[in-house]
Amino acid sequence: MKSLITQDPKILGGKPIIAGTRISVETILELISSGMEKNEILKEYPFLTKKQIQAAVNYAAKLVGKEESYIFDKAQVVAHEISR
């Protein structure tokens, strides 16, 4: 199955994009975070599909899910800053 999200160093500096377009995952997320509904995005970018928009959201969710979380208490942060 062909991936809906691709990366190419020659397109947008290698940012993840919707395959076959120059629309980045970042752009889709920014539109959604600004309050746009999927149907509004489809009107603005009629060449996109709901599946492509959802693929962008899923891609970002997987990246966030892979991030490691570091929790420091205030004393650790202060000690780190002092040791610099």
PyMOL Python script that loads the backbone (N, CA, C, O; Angstrom):
from pymol import cmd

cmd.read_pdbstr("""\
ATOM      1  N   MET A   1       0.841  -1.186   0.000  1.00  0.00           N
ATOM      2  CA  MET A   1       0.000   0.000   0.000  1.00  0.00           C
ATOM      3  C   MET A   1       0.887   1.250   0.000  1.00  0.00           C
ATOM      4  O   MET A   1       1.842   1.341   0.771  1.00  0.00           O
ATOM      5  N   LYS A   2       0.569   2.191  -0.853  1.00  0.00           N
ATOM      6  CA  LYS A   2       1.340   3.423  -0.976  1.00  0.00           C
ATOM      7  C   LYS A   2       1.029   4.344   0.205  1.00  0.00           C
ATOM      8  O   LYS A   2      -0.130   4.531   0.575  1.00  0.00           O
ATOM      9  N   SER A   3       2.067   4.906   0.778  1.00  0.00           N
ATOM     10  CA  SER A   3       1.899   5.803   1.915  1.00  0.00           C
ATOM     11  C   SER A   3       1.306   7.136   1.462  1.00  0.00           C
ATOM     12  O   SER A   3       1.657   7.661   0.405  1.00  0.00           O
ATOM     13  N   LEU A   4       0.420   7.659   2.264  1.00  0.00           N
ATOM     14  CA  LEU A   4      -0.179   8.960   1.961  1.00  0.00           C
ATOM     15  C   LEU A   4       0.728  10.110   2.394  1.00  0.00           C
ATOM     16  O   LEU A   4       0.557  11.244   1.947  1.00  0.00           O
ATOM     17  N   ILE A   5       1.691   9.814   3.264  1.00  0.00           N
ATOM     18  CA  ILE A   5       2.643  10.816   3.732  1.00  0.00           C
ATOM     19  C   ILE A   5       4.034  10.393   3.268  1.00  0.00           C
ATOM     20  O   ILE A   5       4.449   9.252   3.473  1.00  0.00           O
ATOM     21  N   THR A   6       4.746  11.325   2.641  1.00  0.00           N
ATOM     22  CA  THR A   6       6.092  11.027   2.156  1.00  0.00           C
ATOM     23  C   THR A   6       7.045  12.142   2.555  1.00  0.00           C
ATOM     24  O   THR A   6       6.632  13.201   3.027  1.00  0.00           O
ATOM     25  N   GLN A   7       8.321  11.880   2.355  1.00  0.00           N
ATOM     26  CA  GLN A   7       9.353  12.890   2.574  1.00  0.00           C
ATOM     27  C   GLN A   7      10.344  12.807   1.426  1.00  0.00           C
ATOM     28  O   GLN A   7      10.719  11.722   0.981  1.00  0.00           O
ATOM     29  N   ASP A   8      10.757  13.964   0.963  1.00  0.00           N
ATOM     30  CA  ASP A   8      11.742  14.049  -0.113  1.00  0.00           C
ATOM     31  C   ASP A   8      12.598  15.276   0.179  1.00  0.00           C
ATOM     32  O   ASP A   8      12.069  16.382   0.294  1.00  0.00           O
ATOM     33  N   PRO A   9      13.907  15.099   0.299  1.00  0.00           N
ATOM     34  CA  PRO A   9      14.756  16.243   0.616  1.00  0.00           C
ATOM     35  C   PRO A   9      14.649  17.386  -0.396  1.00  0.00           C
ATOM     36  O   PRO A   9      15.015  18.520  -0.088  1.00  0.00           O
ATOM     37  N   LYS A  10      14.152  17.096  -1.593  1.00  0.00           N
ATOM     38  CA  LYS A  10      14.025  18.123  -2.629  1.00  0.00           C
ATOM     39  C   LYS A  10      12.712  18.902  -2.523  1.00  0.00           C
ATOM     40  O   LYS A  10      12.531  19.909  -3.207  1.00  0.00           O
ATOM     41  N   ILE A  11      11.799  18.438  -1.667  1.00  0.00           N
ATOM     42  CA  ILE A  11      10.499  19.101  -1.529  1.00  0.00           C
ATOM     43  C   ILE A  11      10.351  19.609  -0.101  1.00  0.00           C
ATOM     44  O   ILE A  11      10.382  18.830   0.852  1.00  0.00           O
ATOM     45  N   LEU A  12      10.192  20.912   0.037  1.00  0.00           N
ATOM     46  CA  LEU A  12      10.020  21.571   1.335  1.00  0.00           C
ATOM     47  C   LEU A  12      11.097  21.171   2.339  1.00  0.00           C
ATOM     48  O   LEU A  12      10.825  21.025   3.530  1.00  0.00           O
ATOM     49  N   GLY A  13      12.308  20.999   1.851  1.00  0.00           N
ATOM     50  CA  GLY A  13      13.422  20.686   2.738  1.00  0.00           C
ATOM     51  C   GLY A  13      13.313  19.345   3.439  1.00  0.00           C
ATOM     52  O   GLY A  13      13.946  19.131   4.473  1.00  0.00           O
ATOM     53  N   GLY A  14      12.522  18.449   2.891  1.00  0.00           N
ATOM     54  CA  GLY A  14      12.394  17.116   3.478  1.00  0.00           C
ATOM     55  C   GLY A  14      11.313  16.982   4.527  1.00  0.00           C
ATOM     56  O   GLY A  14      11.186  15.936   5.164  1.00  0.00           O
ATOM     57  N   LYS A  15      10.523  18.047   4.714  1.00  0.00           N
ATOM     58  CA  LYS A  15       9.419  17.953   5.678  1.00  0.00           C
ATOM     59  C   LYS A  15       8.421  16.902   5.201  1.00  0.00           C
ATOM     60  O   LYS A  15       8.272  16.693   3.997  1.00  0.00           O
ATOM     61  N   PRO A  16       7.741  16.242   6.129  1.00  0.00           N
ATOM     62  CA  PRO A  16       6.710  15.289   5.708  1.00  0.00           C
ATOM     63  C   PRO A  16       5.573  16.022   4.991  1.00  0.00           C
ATOM     64  O   PRO A  16       5.065  17.037   5.467  1.00  0.00           O
ATOM     65  N   ILE A  17       5.193  15.478   3.841  1.00  0.00           N
ATOM     66  CA  ILE A  17       4.147  16.096   3.025  1.00  0.00           C
ATOM     67  C   ILE A  17       3.100  15.057   2.645  1.00  0.00           C
ATOM     68  O   ILE A  17       3.324  13.852   2.757  1.00  0.00           O
ATOM     69  N   ILE A  18       1.967  15.548   2.198  1.00  0.00           N
ATOM     70  CA  ILE A  18       0.956  14.665   1.644  1.00  0.00           C
ATOM     71  C   ILE A  18       1.456  14.262   0.261  1.00  0.00           C
ATOM     72  O   ILE A  18       1.753  15.113  -0.578  1.00  0.00           O
ATOM     73  N   ALA A  19       1.545  12.959   0.035  1.00  0.00           N
ATOM     74  CA  ALA A  19       2.117  12.423  -1.202  1.00  0.00           C
ATOM     75  C   ALA A  19       1.468  13.059  -2.430  1.00  0.00           C
ATOM     76  O   ALA A  19       0.249  13.207  -2.508  1.00  0.00           O
ATOM     77  N   GLY A  20       2.321  13.428  -3.383  1.00  0.00           N
ATOM     78  CA  GLY A  20       1.845  14.001  -4.634  1.00  0.00           C
ATOM     79  C   GLY A  20       1.491  15.472  -4.555  1.00  0.00           C
ATOM     80  O   GLY A  20       0.972  16.041  -5.515  1.00  0.00           O
ATOM     81  N   THR A  21       1.771  16.098  -3.403  1.00  0.00           N
ATOM     82  CA  THR A  21       1.477  17.521  -3.227  1.00  0.00           C
ATOM     83  C   THR A  21       2.695  18.210  -2.626  1.00  0.00           C
ATOM     84  O   THR A  21       3.714  17.580  -2.342  1.00  0.00           O
ATOM     85  N   ARG A  22       2.562  19.504  -2.441  1.00  0.00           N
ATOM     86  CA  ARG A  22       3.558  20.267  -1.697  1.00  0.00           C
ATOM     87  C   ARG A  22       2.927  20.784  -0.407  1.00  0.00           C
ATOM     88  O   ARG A  22       3.349  21.804   0.138  1.00  0.00           O
ATOM     89  N   ILE A  23       1.917  20.073   0.070  1.00  0.00           N
ATOM     90  CA  ILE A  23       1.240  20.442   1.315  1.00  0.00           C
ATOM     91  C   ILE A  23       1.860  19.625   2.446  1.00  0.00           C
ATOM     92  O   ILE A  23       1.823  18.395   2.433  1.00  0.00           O
ATOM     93  N   SER A  24       2.430  20.328   3.420  1.00  0.00           N
ATOM     94  CA  SER A  24       3.107  19.634   4.516  1.00  0.00           C
ATOM     95  C   SER A  24       2.119  19.202   5.596  1.00  0.00           C
ATOM     96  O   SER A  24       1.028  19.754   5.742  1.00  0.00           O
ATOM     97  N   VAL A  25       2.549  18.198   6.338  1.00  0.00           N
ATOM     98  CA  VAL A  25       1.783  17.771   7.511  1.00  0.00           C
ATOM     99  C   VAL A  25       1.641  18.961   8.456  1.00  0.00           C
ATOM    100  O   VAL A  25       0.582  19.172   9.047  1.00  0.00           O
ATOM    101  N   GLU A  26       2.695  19.723   8.592  1.00  0.00           N
ATOM    102  CA  GLU A  26       2.681  20.908   9.447  1.00  0.00           C
ATOM    103  C   GLU A  26       1.570  21.873   9.034  1.00  0.00           C
ATOM    104  O   GLU A  26       0.860  22.398   9.892  1.00  0.00           O
ATOM    105  N   THR A  27       1.412  22.109   7.743  1.00  0.00           N
ATOM    106  CA  THR A  27       0.362  23.008   7.257  1.00  0.00           C
ATOM    107  C   THR A  27      -1.014  22.506   7.663  1.00  0.00           C
ATOM    108  O   THR A  27      -1.847  23.283   8.130  1.00  0.00           O
ATOM    109  N   ILE A  28      -1.258  21.210   7.489  1.00  0.00           N
ATOM    110  CA  ILE A  28      -2.556  20.635   7.858  1.00  0.00           C
ATOM    111  C   ILE A  28      -2.802  20.812   9.350  1.00  0.00           C
ATOM    112  O   ILE A  28      -3.898  21.199   9.756  1.00  0.00           O
ATOM    113  N   LEU A  29      -1.796  20.532  10.166  1.00  0.00           N
ATOM    114  CA  LEU A  29      -1.955  20.675  11.614  1.00  0.00           C
ATOM    115  C   LEU A  29      -2.200  22.124  12.011  1.00  0.00           C
ATOM    116  O   LEU A  29      -3.004  22.397  12.902  1.00  0.00           O
ATOM    117  N   GLU A  30      -1.513  23.049  11.359  1.00  0.00           N
ATOM    118  CA  GLU A  30      -1.731  24.471  11.655  1.00  0.00           C
ATOM    119  C   GLU A  30      -3.156  24.890  11.309  1.00  0.00           C
ATOM    120  O   GLU A  30      -3.779  25.649  12.051  1.00  0.00           O
ATOM    121  N   LEU A  31      -3.671  24.399  10.186  1.00  0.00           N
ATOM    122  CA  LEU A  31      -5.043  24.728   9.797  1.00  0.00           C
ATOM    123  C   LEU A  31      -6.036  24.192  10.820  1.00  0.00           C
ATOM    124  O   LEU A  31      -6.970  24.887  11.217  1.00  0.00           O
ATOM    125  N   ILE A  32      -5.824  22.953  11.240  1.00  0.00           N
ATOM    126  CA  ILE A  32      -6.719  22.351  12.227  1.00  0.00           C
ATOM    127  C   ILE A  32      -6.611  23.087  13.560  1.00  0.00           C
ATOM    128  O   ILE A  32      -7.625  23.355  14.205  1.00  0.00           O
ATOM    129  N   SER A  33      -5.392  23.414  13.973  1.00  0.00           N
ATOM    130  CA  SER A  33      -5.225  24.097  15.261  1.00  0.00           C
ATOM    131  C   SER A  33      -5.766  25.523  15.236  1.00  0.00           C
ATOM    132  O   SER A  33      -6.063  26.095  16.284  1.00  0.00           O
ATOM    133  N   SER A  34      -5.894  26.098  14.042  1.00  0.00           N
ATOM    134  CA  SER A  34      -6.480  27.440  13.935  1.00  0.00           C
ATOM    135  C   SER A  34      -8.006  27.397  13.980  1.00  0.00           C
ATOM    136  O   SER A  34      -8.671  28.433  13.994  1.00  0.00           O
ATOM    137  N   GLY A  35      -8.548  26.172  14.002  1.00  0.00           N
ATOM    138  CA  GLY A  35      -9.997  26.032  14.120  1.00  0.00           C
ATOM    139  C   GLY A  35     -10.703  25.560  12.868  1.00  0.00           C
ATOM    140  O   GLY A  35     -11.923  25.395  12.874  1.00  0.00           O
ATOM    141  N   MET A  36      -9.963  25.340  11.793  1.00  0.00           N
ATOM    142  CA  MET A  36     -10.603  24.882  10.558  1.00  0.00           C
ATOM    143  C   MET A  36     -11.072  23.439  10.697  1.00  0.00           C
ATOM    144  O   MET A  36     -10.369  22.597  11.255  1.00  0.00           O
ATOM    145  N   GLU A  37     -12.251  23.170  10.193  1.00  0.00           N
ATOM    146  CA  GLU A  37     -12.790  21.814  10.136  1.00  0.00           C
ATOM    147  C   GLU A  37     -12.237  21.135   8.885  1.00  0.00           C
ATOM    148  O   GLU A  37     -11.793  21.800   7.949  1.00  0.00           O
ATOM    149  N   LYS A  38     -12.271  19.811   8.882  1.00  0.00           N
ATOM    150  CA  LYS A  38     -11.772  19.074   7.712  1.00  0.00           C
ATOM    151  C   LYS A  38     -12.488  19.502   6.438  1.00  0.00           C
ATOM    152  O   LYS A  38     -11.858  19.641   5.389  1.00  0.00           O
ATOM    153  N   ASN A  39     -13.794  19.713   6.521  1.00  0.00           N
ATOM    154  CA  ASN A  39     -14.543  20.124   5.326  1.00  0.00           C
ATOM    155  C   ASN A  39     -14.089  21.486   4.808  1.00  0.00           C
ATOM    156  O   ASN A  39     -14.082  21.723   3.600  1.00  0.00           O
ATOM    157  N   GLU A  40     -13.712  22.377   5.719  1.00  0.00           N
ATOM    158  CA  GLU A  40     -13.202  23.687   5.302  1.00  0.00           C
ATOM    159  C   GLU A  40     -11.846  23.542   4.607  1.00  0.00           C
ATOM    160  O   GLU A  40     -11.567  24.219   3.618  1.00  0.00           O
ATOM    161  N   ILE A  41     -11.017  22.657   5.138  1.00  0.00           N
ATOM    162  CA  ILE A  41      -9.712  22.416   4.511  1.00  0.00           C
ATOM    163  C   ILE A  41      -9.913  21.859   3.110  1.00  0.00           C
ATOM    164  O   ILE A  41      -9.212  22.244   2.174  1.00  0.00           O
ATOM    165  N   LEU A  42     -10.869  20.955   2.969  1.00  0.00           N
ATOM    166  CA  LEU A  42     -11.151  20.370   1.651  1.00  0.00           C
ATOM    167  C   LEU A  42     -11.644  21.423   0.661  1.00  0.00           C
ATOM    168  O   LEU A  42     -11.361  21.322  -0.533  1.00  0.00           O
ATOM    169  N   LYS A  43     -12.374  22.428   1.136  1.00  0.00           N
ATOM    170  CA  LYS A  43     -12.817  23.513   0.247  1.00  0.00           C
ATOM    171  C   LYS A  43     -11.634  24.380  -0.167  1.00  0.00           C
ATOM    172  O   LYS A  43     -11.540  24.819  -1.313  1.00  0.00           O
ATOM    173  N   GLU A  44     -10.732  24.621   0.787  1.00  0.00           N
ATOM    174  CA  GLU A  44      -9.548  25.445   0.522  1.00  0.00           C
ATOM    175  C   GLU A  44      -8.541  24.716  -0.383  1.00  0.00           C
ATOM    176  O   GLU A  44      -7.870  25.330  -1.212  1.00  0.00           O
ATOM    177  N   TYR A  45      -8.457  23.408  -0.201  1.00  0.00           N
ATOM    178  CA  TYR A  45      -7.530  22.569  -0.972  1.00  0.00           C
ATOM    179  C   TYR A  45      -8.329  21.422  -1.594  1.00  0.00           C
ATOM    180  O   TYR A  45      -8.259  20.291  -1.114  1.00  0.00           O
ATOM    181  N   PRO A  46      -9.083  21.701  -2.654  1.00  0.00           N
ATOM    182  CA  PRO A  46     -10.004  20.698  -3.216  1.00  0.00           C
ATOM    183  C   PRO A  46      -9.331  19.455  -3.790  1.00  0.00           C
ATOM    184  O   PRO A  46     -10.001  18.456  -4.051  1.00  0.00           O
ATOM    185  N   PHE A  47      -8.032  19.504  -3.987  1.00  0.00           N
ATOM    186  CA  PHE A  47      -7.311  18.337  -4.506  1.00  0.00           C
ATOM    187  C   PHE A  47      -6.960  17.341  -3.396  1.00  0.00           C
ATOM    188  O   PHE A  47      -6.479  16.244  -3.679  1.00  0.00           O
ATOM    189  N   LEU A  48      -7.200  17.720  -2.134  1.00  0.00           N
ATOM    190  CA  LEU A  48      -6.952  16.805  -1.022  1.00  0.00           C
ATOM    191  C   LEU A  48      -8.183  15.950  -0.753  1.00  0.00           C
ATOM    192  O   LEU A  48      -9.293  16.280  -1.169  1.00  0.00           O
ATOM    193  N   THR A  49      -7.962  14.848  -0.049  1.00  0.00           N
ATOM    194  CA  THR A  49      -9.069  13.981   0.361  1.00  0.00           C
ATOM    195  C   THR A  49      -9.115  13.916   1.887  1.00  0.00           C
ATOM    196  O   THR A  49      -8.157  14.277   2.570  1.00  0.00           O
ATOM    197  N   LYS A  50     -10.248  13.450   2.400  1.00  0.00           N
ATOM    198  CA  LYS A  50     -10.366  13.269   3.848  1.00  0.00           C
ATOM    199  C   LYS A  50      -9.315  12.291   4.357  1.00  0.00           C
ATOM    200  O   LYS A  50      -8.762  12.474   5.442  1.00  0.00           O
ATOM    201  N   LYS A  51      -9.043  11.256   3.572  1.00  0.00           N
ATOM    202  CA  LYS A  51      -8.037  10.263   3.974  1.00  0.00           C
ATOM    203  C   LYS A  51      -6.654  10.901   4.104  1.00  0.00           C
ATOM    204  O   LYS A  51      -5.895  10.562   5.013  1.00  0.00           O
ATOM    205  N   GLN A  52      -6.328  11.815   3.206  1.00  0.00           N
ATOM    206  CA  GLN A  52      -5.025  12.475   3.266  1.00  0.00           C
ATOM    207  C   GLN A  52      -4.919  13.363   4.503  1.00  0.00           C
ATOM    208  O   GLN A  52      -3.883  13.391   5.167  1.00  0.00           O
ATOM    209  N   ILE A  53      -5.981  14.078   4.802  1.00  0.00           N
ATOM    210  CA  ILE A  53      -5.973  14.938   5.990  1.00  0.00           C
ATOM    211  C   ILE A  53      -5.837  14.085   7.244  1.00  0.00           C
ATOM    212  O   ILE A  53      -5.061  14.413   8.141  1.00  0.00           O
ATOM    213  N   GLN A  54      -6.583  13.006   7.305  1.00  0.00           N
ATOM    214  CA  GLN A  54      -6.500  12.116   8.462  1.00  0.00           C
ATOM    215  C   GLN A  54      -5.116  11.480   8.557  1.00  0.00           C
ATOM    216  O   GLN A  54      -4.603  11.275   9.657  1.00  0.00           O
ATOM    217  N   ALA A  55      -4.516  11.171   7.423  1.00  0.00           N
ATOM    218  CA  ALA A  55      -3.163  10.602   7.422  1.00  0.00           C
ATOM    219  C   ALA A  55      -2.160  11.585   8.026  1.00  0.00           C
ATOM    220  O   ALA A  55      -1.241  11.176   8.736  1.00  0.00           O
ATOM    221  N   ALA A  56      -2.330  12.874   7.748  1.00  0.00           N
ATOM    222  CA  ALA A  56      -1.446  13.893   8.321  1.00  0.00           C
ATOM    223  C   ALA A  56      -1.591  13.933   9.839  1.00  0.00           C
ATOM    224  O   ALA A  56      -0.597  14.008  10.562  1.00  0.00           O
ATOM    225  N   VAL A  57      -2.819  13.885  10.314  1.00  0.00           N
ATOM    226  CA  VAL A  57      -3.074  13.884  11.759  1.00  0.00           C
ATOM    227  C   VAL A  57      -2.483  12.621  12.389  1.00  0.00           C
ATOM    228  O   VAL A  57      -1.834  12.690  13.432  1.00  0.00           O
ATOM    229  N   ASN A  58      -2.707  11.484  11.761  1.00  0.00           N
ATOM    230  CA  ASN A  58      -2.186  10.218  12.282  1.00  0.00           C
ATOM    231  C   ASN A  58      -0.660  10.219  12.325  1.00  0.00           C
ATOM    232  O   ASN A  58      -0.057   9.728  13.280  1.00  0.00           O
ATOM    233  N   TYR A  59      -0.043  10.773  11.286  1.00  0.00           N
ATOM    234  CA  TYR A  59       1.419  10.847  11.224  1.00  0.00           C
ATOM    235  C   TYR A  59       1.949  11.636  12.421  1.00  0.00           C
ATOM    236  O   TYR A  59       2.882  11.203  13.098  1.00  0.00           O
ATOM    237  N   ALA A  60       1.350  12.789  12.671  1.00  0.00           N
ATOM    238  CA  ALA A  60       1.787  13.626  13.788  1.00  0.00           C
ATOM    239  C   ALA A  60       1.554  12.925  15.123  1.00  0.00           C
ATOM    240  O   ALA A  60       2.393  13.002  16.020  1.00  0.00           O
ATOM    241  N   ALA A  61       0.432  12.250  15.258  1.00  0.00           N
ATOM    242  CA  ALA A  61       0.129  11.543  16.504  1.00  0.00           C
ATOM    243  C   ALA A  61       1.164  10.455  16.778  1.00  0.00           C
ATOM    244  O   ALA A  61       1.577  10.260  17.921  1.00  0.00           O
ATOM    245  N   LYS A  62       1.579   9.756  15.740  1.00  0.00           N
ATOM    246  CA  LYS A  62       2.596   8.710  15.919  1.00  0.00           C
ATOM    247  C   LYS A  62       3.927   9.314  16.352  1.00  0.00           C
ATOM    248  O   LYS A  62       4.621   8.747  17.196  1.00  0.00           O
ATOM    249  N   LEU A  63       4.285  10.458  15.782  1.00  0.00           N
ATOM    250  CA  LEU A  63       5.535  11.113  16.181  1.00  0.00           C
ATOM    251  C   LEU A  63       5.495  11.518  17.646  1.00  0.00           C
ATOM    252  O   LEU A  63       6.452  11.288  18.385  1.00  0.00           O
ATOM    253  N   VAL A  64       4.404  12.113  18.059  1.00  0.00           N
ATOM    254  CA  VAL A  64       4.268  12.539  19.449  1.00  0.00           C
ATOM    255  C   VAL A  64       4.280  11.323  20.368  1.00  0.00           C
ATOM    256  O   VAL A  64       4.853  11.367  21.457  1.00  0.00           O
ATOM    257  N   GLY A  65       3.659  10.259  19.935  1.00  0.00           N
ATOM    258  CA  GLY A  65       3.628   9.039  20.736  1.00  0.00           C
ATOM    259  C   GLY A  65       4.997   8.421  20.933  1.00  0.00           C
ATOM    260  O   GLY A  65       5.220   7.709  21.912  1.00  0.00           O
ATOM    261  N   LYS A  66       5.917   8.681  20.017  1.00  0.00           N
ATOM    262  CA  LYS A  66       7.273   8.132  20.109  1.00  0.00           C
ATOM    263  C   LYS A  66       8.207   9.010  20.933  1.00  0.00           C
ATOM    264  O   LYS A  66       9.296   8.576  21.307  1.00  0.00           O
ATOM    265  N   GLU A  67       7.787  10.245  21.220  1.00  0.00           N
ATOM    266  CA  GLU A  67       8.652  11.154  21.971  1.00  0.00           C
ATOM    267  C   GLU A  67       8.883  10.629  23.375  1.00  0.00           C
ATOM    268  O   GLU A  67       7.987  10.072  24.010  1.00  0.00           O
ATOM    269  N   GLU A  68      10.107  10.821  23.841  1.00  0.00           N
ATOM    270  CA  GLU A  68      10.408  10.463  25.215  1.00  0.00           C
ATOM    271  C   GLU A  68      10.070  11.649  26.094  1.00  0.00           C
ATOM    272  O   GLU A  68      10.252  12.804  25.708  1.00  0.00           O
ATOM    273  N   SER A  69       9.587  11.353  27.251  1.00  0.00           N
ATOM    274  CA  SER A  69       9.168  12.386  28.180  1.00  0.00           C
ATOM    275  C   SER A  69      10.158  12.449  29.336  1.00  0.00           C
ATOM    276  O   SER A  69      10.503  11.430  29.934  1.00  0.00           O
ATOM    277  N   TYR A  70      10.598  13.639  29.635  1.00  0.00           N
ATOM    278  CA  TYR A  70      11.519  13.838  30.749  1.00  0.00           C
ATOM    279  C   TYR A  70      10.857  14.774  31.744  1.00  0.00           C
ATOM    280  O   TYR A  70      10.520  15.913  31.420  1.00  0.00           O
ATOM    281  N   ILE A  71      10.680  14.287  32.935  1.00  0.00           N
ATOM    282  CA  ILE A  71      10.051  15.097  33.974  1.00  0.00           C
ATOM    283  C   ILE A  71      11.116  15.410  35.016  1.00  0.00           C
ATOM    284  O   ILE A  71      11.731  14.514  35.595  1.00  0.00           O
ATOM    285  N   PHE A  72      11.314  16.686  35.235  1.00  0.00           N
ATOM    286  CA  PHE A  72      12.300  17.128  36.208  1.00  0.00           C
ATOM    287  C   PHE A  72      11.592  17.915  37.292  1.00  0.00           C
ATOM    288  O   PHE A  72      10.642  18.652  37.027  1.00  0.00           O
ATOM    289  N   ASP A  73      12.066  17.748  38.508  1.00  0.00           N
ATOM    290  CA  ASP A  73      11.513  18.613  39.541  1.00  0.00           C
ATOM    291  C   ASP A  73      12.324  19.908  39.555  1.00  0.00           C
ATOM    292  O   ASP A  73      13.387  19.992  38.940  1.00  0.00           O
ATOM    293  N   LYS A  74      11.820  20.892  40.247  1.00  0.00           N
ATOM    294  CA  LYS A  74      12.433  22.220  40.243  1.00  0.00           C
ATOM    295  C   LYS A  74      13.883  22.172  40.722  1.00  0.00           C
ATOM    296  O   LYS A  74      14.728  22.890  40.187  1.00  0.00           O
ATOM    297  N   ALA A  75      14.185  21.351  41.708  1.00  0.00           N
ATOM    298  CA  ALA A  75      15.547  21.259  42.240  1.00  0.00           C
ATOM    299  C   ALA A  75      16.516  20.755  41.172  1.00  0.00           C
ATOM    300  O   ALA A  75      17.648  21.234  41.093  1.00  0.00           O
ATOM    301  N   GLN A  76      16.088  19.798  40.353  1.00  0.00           N
ATOM    302  CA  GLN A  76      16.952  19.285  39.289  1.00  0.00           C
ATOM    303  C   GLN A  76      17.245  20.365  38.254  1.00  0.00           C
ATOM    304  O   GLN A  76      18.373  20.479  37.774  1.00  0.00           O
ATOM    305  N   VAL A  77      16.246  21.147  37.913  1.00  0.00           N
ATOM    306  CA  VAL A  77      16.423  22.217  36.933  1.00  0.00           C
ATOM    307  C   VAL A  77      17.379  23.266  37.475  1.00  0.00           C
ATOM    308  O   VAL A  77      18.278  23.712  36.761  1.00  0.00           O
ATOM    309  N   VAL A  78      17.199  23.665  38.723  1.00  0.00           N
ATOM    310  CA  VAL A  78      18.072  24.663  39.335  1.00  0.00           C
ATOM    311  C   VAL A  78      19.501  24.132  39.399  1.00  0.00           C
ATOM    312  O   VAL A  78      20.443  24.857  39.078  1.00  0.00           O
ATOM    313  N   ALA A  79      19.674  22.880  39.809  1.00  0.00           N
ATOM    314  CA  ALA A  79      21.011  22.288  39.896  1.00  0.00           C
ATOM    315  C   ALA A  79      21.674  22.255  38.522  1.00  0.00           C
ATOM    316  O   ALA A  79      22.874  22.503  38.403  1.00  0.00           O
ATOM    317  N   HIS A  80      20.911  21.954  37.507  1.00  0.00           N
ATOM    318  CA  HIS A  80      21.457  21.922  36.147  1.00  0.00           C
ATOM    319  C   HIS A  80      21.902  23.314  35.713  1.00  0.00           C
ATOM    320  O   HIS A  80      22.976  23.472  35.132  1.00  0.00           O
ATOM    321  N   GLU A  81      21.085  24.312  35.991  1.00  0.00           N
ATOM    322  CA  GLU A  81      21.419  25.685  35.601  1.00  0.00           C
ATOM    323  C   GLU A  81      22.660  26.171  36.342  1.00  0.00           C
ATOM    324  O   GLU A  81      23.490  26.871  35.763  1.00  0.00           O
ATOM    325  N   ILE A  82      22.796  25.807  37.614  1.00  0.00           N
ATOM    326  CA  ILE A  82      23.952  26.232  38.407  1.00  0.00           C
ATOM    327  C   ILE A  82      25.228  25.578  37.887  1.00  0.00           C
ATOM    328  O   ILE A  82      26.290  26.200  37.880  1.00  0.00           O
ATOM    329  N   SER A  83      25.122  24.323  37.451  1.00  0.00           N
ATOM    330  CA  SER A  83      26.308  23.593  36.999  1.00  0.00           C
ATOM    331  C   SER A  83      26.817  24.057  35.642  1.00  0.00           C
ATOM    332  O   SER A  83      27.903  23.652  35.228  1.00  0.00           O
ATOM    333  N   ARG A  84      26.088  24.866  34.965  1.00  0.00           N
ATOM    334  CA  ARG A  84      26.511  25.354  33.639  1.00  0.00           C
ATOM    335  C   ARG A  84      27.648  26.272  33.754  1.00  0.00           C
ATOM    336  O   ARG A  84      28.136  26.779  32.744  1.00  0.00           O
TER     337      ARG A  84
END
""", "prot")
cmd.dss("prot")
cmd.show_as("cartoon", "prot")
cmd.util.cbc("prot")
cmd.orient("prot")
